Amino acid sequence: MDSGADQGGAQALTHLQHPRFARAYARAVGRMNSRGATEHRRRLLAGLSGAVIEIGAGDGSAFALYPLAVTHVLALEPDDYLRGLAAKRAATSAVPVTVKAAAAERIPADDGSADAVVASLVLCSVADQAAALAEIRRVLRPGGTLAYYEHVRSGRPVLAAVEDLLTPAWQRLAGGCHPNRDTLGAITKAGFTVRDNQRFGFAVQSLTPPVAHILGHATSPGPPGD
């Protein structure tokens, strides 16, 4: 993409800036990683190779965990503050990483150009989950891998109802996060074939209750419409 396109893309991301949440997340992510998120990401990335696109890269916590078989990571992060932190981590990564300003609904990559797309704690917060998954299908080669690690709607009816009730306020406070999304269902509906999926509870902070998470890998049949 040329510089004019990059500037236009950055301007289009203005509505995705959440300065207070970004700084709060950056302060909390170290504790979350030490409580288990690093190992979750390590399992998520194991076995990936070739060209990878990571959407919603955050502060770049995953960069040091990519296997050396990965030849390049295009890391997309719409928030300016988190993208700055990610760029610093990219500079010391053993695997080449390019950090760009972009949202999951508009991935700056050619059709079928990625061997894998990584979505780590981001499909909860994209504005249009179906559009993001369609973009992931577009950029993945046929047979390419969607590696996902997400928190999802509780399987317990009472807790799920509470999540439904809290979602409108929570998404305003937490950078667009929806705690009640059925992300696995959305992945399947988008046409992906799930190869493996683990569902588990994970408390991201010491004083918070466990929240339902999923971690797994799905295969893309190729761009939508093929």
C-alpha positions as CSV (number, residue, x, y, z in Angstrom):
1,M,0.0,0.0,0.0
2,D,1.3,3.5,-0.8
3,S,1.6,6.3,1.8
4,G,-1.6,7.9,0.7
5,A,-3.5,4.7,1.3
6,D,-1.8,4.3,4.7
7,Q,-2.8,7.8,5.7
8,G,-6.4,7.1,4.6
9,G,-6.4,3.9,6.5
10,A,-5.1,5.5,9.7
11,Q,-7.8,8.2,9.4
12,A,-10.5,5.6,9.1
13,L,-9.3,4.0,12.4
14,T,-10.1,7.1,14.4
15,H,-13.2,5.5,15.8
16,L,-11.2,2.5,17.0
17,Q,-9.0,4.6,19.4
18,H,-9.7,3.8,23.0
19,P,-6.8,5.5,24.9
20,R,-7.9,4.8,28.5
21,F,-8.7,1.1,27.8
22,A,-5.5,0.7,25.8
23,R,-3.4,1.9,28.7
24,A,-5.3,-0.1,31.2
25,Y,-4.9,-3.2,29.0
26,A,-1.2,-2.6,28.6
27,R,-0.8,-2.4,32.4
28,A,-2.8,-5.6,32.9
29,V,-1.5,-7.8,30.1
30,G,1.7,-8.7,31.9
31,R,-0.3,-10.2,34.9
32,M,-2.7,-11.9,32.5
33,N,0.3,-13.5,30.6
34,S,1.9,-14.7,33.8
35,R,-1.4,-16.3,34.9
36,G,-1.5,-18.5,31.8
37,A,-2.2,-16.4,28.7
38,T,1.4,-16.8,27.5
39,E,1.1,-20.6,27.5
40,H,-2.3,-20.3,25.8
41,R,-0.7,-18.3,23.0
42,R,2.3,-20.7,22.8
43,R,-0.2,-23.6,22.1
44,L,-2.1,-21.4,19.7
45,L,1.0,-20.6,17.6
46,A,2.7,-24.0,17.7
47,G,3.0,-25.6,14.3
48,L,2.4,-22.5,12.3
49,S,4.7,-21.8,9.3
50,G,5.1,-19.5,6.3
51,A,3.4,-16.1,6.0
52,V,1.2,-15.2,9.0
53,I,-1.2,-12.3,9.6
54,E,-2.0,-11.5,13.2
55,I,-5.1,-9.3,13.7
56,G,-5.5,-7.2,16.8
57,A,-1.9,-7.7,17.8
58,G,-2.2,-5.5,20.9
59,D,1.1,-4.9,22.6
60,G,2.8,-7.7,20.6
61,S,2.8,-10.2,23.4
62,A,2.7,-13.1,20.9
63,F,5.7,-12.0,18.8
64,A,8.3,-13.8,20.9
65,L,6.3,-17.0,20.7
66,Y,6.2,-17.6,17.0
67,P,8.0,-20.7,15.8
68,L,11.0,-20.1,13.5
69,A,9.2,-21.8,10.7
70,V,7.1,-18.6,10.3
71,T,8.8,-16.6,7.7
72,H,7.0,-13.3,8.3
73,V,4.2,-11.8,10.5
74,L,2.0,-9.0,9.3
75,A,0.7,-7.7,12.7
76,L,-2.3,-5.4,12.6
77,E,-3.3,-3.2,15.4
78,P,-5.8,-0.2,15.1
79,D,-5.1,1.4,18.4
80,D,-2.2,3.9,18.2
81,Y,-0.9,3.4,21.8
82,L,-0.9,-0.4,21.6
83,R,0.6,-0.4,18.1
84,G,3.5,1.7,19.4
85,L,4.2,-1.0,22.1
86,A,3.9,-3.7,19.5
87,A,6.4,-2.0,17.2
88,K,9.0,-2.0,20.0
89,R,8.5,-5.8,20.5
90,A,8.7,-6.4,16.8
91,A,12.2,-4.9,16.7
92,T,13.5,-7.7,19.0
93,S,11.5,-10.6,17.6
94,A,13.4,-13.6,16.2
95,V,10.8,-13.8,13.4
96,P,10.4,-10.9,11.1
97,V,7.3,-8.8,12.1
98,T,5.8,-5.8,10.3
99,V,3.3,-3.8,12.3
100,K,0.6,-1.8,10.6
101,A,-2.4,0.2,11.4
102,A,-5.5,-1.7,10.3
103,A,-8.7,-3.3,11.5
104,A,-9.7,-6.9,11.0
105,E,-12.6,-5.9,8.7
106,R,-10.1,-4.4,6.2
107,I,-6.9,-6.5,6.1
108,P,-4.2,-4.9,3.9
109,A,-3.1,-8.1,2.2
110,D,-3.8,-9.8,-1.1
111,D,-6.3,-12.7,-1.6
112,G,-4.9,-16.0,-0.6
113,S,-1.5,-14.5,0.5
114,A,-1.4,-15.9,4.1
115,D,-0.7,-19.4,5.3
116,A,-2.2,-18.6,8.7
117,V,-4.2,-15.9,10.4
118,V,-4.0,-15.5,14.2
119,A,-6.8,-14.0,16.2
120,S,-5.9,-13.7,19.9
121,L,-8.5,-12.0,22.2
122,V,-9.7,-9.8,19.3
123,L,-12.9,-11.3,17.8
124,C,-14.7,-10.3,20.9
125,S,-14.1,-6.6,20.0
126,V,-14.3,-6.3,16.3
127,A,-17.2,-4.2,15.2
128,D,-18.5,-6.7,12.6
129,Q,-17.5,-10.3,13.4
130,A,-18.9,-11.8,10.2
131,A,-17.1,-9.2,8.1
132,A,-13.8,-9.9,9.9
133,L,-14.1,-13.6,9.4
134,A,-14.9,-13.0,5.7
135,E,-11.7,-11.0,5.4
136,I,-9.7,-13.7,7.1
137,R,-11.1,-16.2,4.6
138,R,-10.2,-13.8,1.8
139,V,-6.5,-13.5,2.7
140,L,-6.0,-17.1,3.7
141,R,-4.9,-19.6,1.0
142,P,-7.2,-22.6,0.5
143,G,-6.3,-25.0,3.4
144,G,-4.8,-22.2,5.4
145,T,-5.2,-22.0,9.2
146,L,-7.2,-19.7,11.4
147,A,-5.6,-20.0,14.9
148,Y,-8.0,-18.5,17.5
149,Y,-7.9,-17.8,21.2
150,E,-10.9,-16.0,22.5
151,H,-13.2,-15.4,25.5
152,V,-16.8,-16.4,24.7
153,R,-20.3,-16.5,26.0
154,S,-20.8,-18.7,29.1
155,G,-22.4,-22.1,28.6
156,R,-24.2,-21.5,31.9
157,P,-27.6,-19.9,31.3
158,V,-27.5,-17.6,34.3
159,L,-24.0,-16.3,33.6
160,A,-24.8,-16.0,29.9
161,A,-27.8,-13.8,30.8
162,V,-25.7,-11.6,33.0
163,E,-23.2,-11.2,30.1
164,D,-26.0,-10.3,27.8
165,L,-27.1,-7.7,30.3
166,L,-23.6,-6.2,30.8
167,T,-22.5,-6.2,27.2
168,P,-23.9,-2.7,26.1
169,A,-22.0,-0.9,29.0
170,W,-19.0,-3.2,28.9
171,Q,-18.3,-2.6,25.2
172,R,-18.2,1.1,25.8
173,L,-15.7,0.7,28.7
174,A,-13.6,-2.0,27.3
175,G,-12.7,-1.0,23.7
176,G,-15.7,-2.6,22.0
177,C,-15.4,-5.9,23.8
178,H,-18.6,-8.1,23.7
179,P,-18.4,-10.7,26.5
180,N,-21.4,-12.6,25.1
181,R,-20.3,-13.6,21.6
182,D,-20.6,-17.2,20.3
183,T,-17.3,-16.9,18.4
184,L,-17.0,-20.7,17.7
185,G,-20.4,-20.6,16.1
186,A,-19.4,-17.6,14.0
187,I,-16.2,-19.3,12.8
188,T,-18.2,-22.3,11.7
189,K,-20.9,-20.2,10.1
190,A,-18.2,-18.3,8.1
191,G,-17.3,-21.6,6.4
192,F,-14.2,-22.7,8.4
193,T,-13.8,-26.4,9.3
194,V,-12.7,-26.6,13.0
195,R,-9.8,-29.1,13.4
196,D,-9.4,-28.8,17.2
197,N,-11.1,-26.8,19.9
198,Q,-10.6,-26.6,23.6
199,R,-13.0,-24.8,25.9
200,F,-11.9,-23.8,29.4
201,G,-12.3,-21.3,32.1
202,F,-9.6,-18.7,32.7
203,A,-9.4,-15.9,35.2
204,V,-7.4,-13.1,33.7
205,Q,-6.8,-11.4,37.0
206,S,-6.5,-12.8,40.5
207,L,-9.7,-11.2,41.8
208,T,-11.9,-11.9,38.8
209,P,-14.0,-15.1,38.2
210,P,-13.1,-17.6,35.4
211,V,-14.5,-16.7,32.0
212,A,-15.2,-19.1,29.2
213,H,-12.4,-19.2,26.6
214,I,-11.8,-21.2,23.5
215,L,-8.5,-22.1,21.8
216,G,-8.2,-24.0,18.6
217,H,-7.5,-24.1,14.8
218,A,-9.7,-24.1,11.8
219,T,-9.1,-24.7,8.1
220,S,-10.2,-22.2,5.4
221,P,-11.8,-23.5,2.3
222,G,-10.6,-20.4,0.5
223,P,-12.0,-17.0,-0.2
224,P,-15.8,-16.6,0.0
225,G,-17.5,-17.3,-3.2
226,D,-15.0,-19.8,-4.5
